[in-house]
Amino acid sequence: MKAKPSVQAKSLLYVHREPFDHEEDDVGIEVSQHASEPLSPDDPLAPLPFNPYKGNRGLTRAWHAMKNSLNGFRVAIREESAFRQELTLAAILVPCGIVVPVTPVERAALLASVLLVLMVELLNSSVEAAIDRISLERHELSKRAKDFGSAAVMVALLVCVLTWGLIVGPLLWRWALMLF
């Protein structure tokens, strides 16, 4: 059982309730319903400190976000050969996905699978860059994180191949049978 605070401490009391505390334990203590514990800096619900880089609002924020995104594309194209290869593949598959005679849902699946590969490759590149920023020395956790990113790209590529194979494959098979 908890010790009861003095009458003078009632107004300064911040009550922390455990999940199975009962109301009768606090008989005689008048605590405002709005009272809560002060948040420590380590508390995930504490407000974040002021960030001078996040001062933009509205259209200015959207404009800066777009400039940063385009800069990310430029860096990925310039620095990441895997992204260039996948972008080349996307340049071929996206027009094909637009003109192939399929239902709108199938078309959306074809295009989404190609864009998924690009998105996962960008995320993988960002993980690799962050790890290289921390340290260039070989470390088992760094290797594991990079391998996870690479595996994610492989899964995205597999999803793309399966999507295109299941949707466009039967069409190609029918066209091939009509020609021969």
Residue pairs with C-beta under 8 A, 6 or more apart in sequence:
1 25
2 25
4 28
4 29
5 13
5 29
10 29
10 30
10 31
13 29
13 31
13 35
14 35
14 36
14 37
14 38
15 26
15 29
15 31
15 35
16 37
39 45
39 46
39 47
40 46
56 64
72 122
76 83
76 121
76 122
76 125
77 83
77 84
77 87
79 125
80 121
80 125
82 121
82 125
82 153
83 118
83 121
83 122
83 125
86 117
86 118
86 121
87 118
89 114
89 117
90 114
90 115
90 117
90 118
93 110
93 114
93 160
93 164
94 111
94 114
96 168
97 107
97 110
97 111
97 114
98 107
98 111
100 107
100 110
100 168
100 171
101 171
102 110
102 167
102 168
102 171
106 167
109 163
109 167
110 163
110 164
110 167
110 168
113 159
113 160
113 163
113 164
114 160
116 156
116 159
116 160
117 153
117 156
117 157
117 160
119 156
120 152
120 153
120 155
120 156
121 153
121 156
123 149
123 152
124 149
124 150
124 152
124 153
127 145
127 146
127 148
127 149
128 146
128 149
131 142
131 145
131 146
134 142
135 142
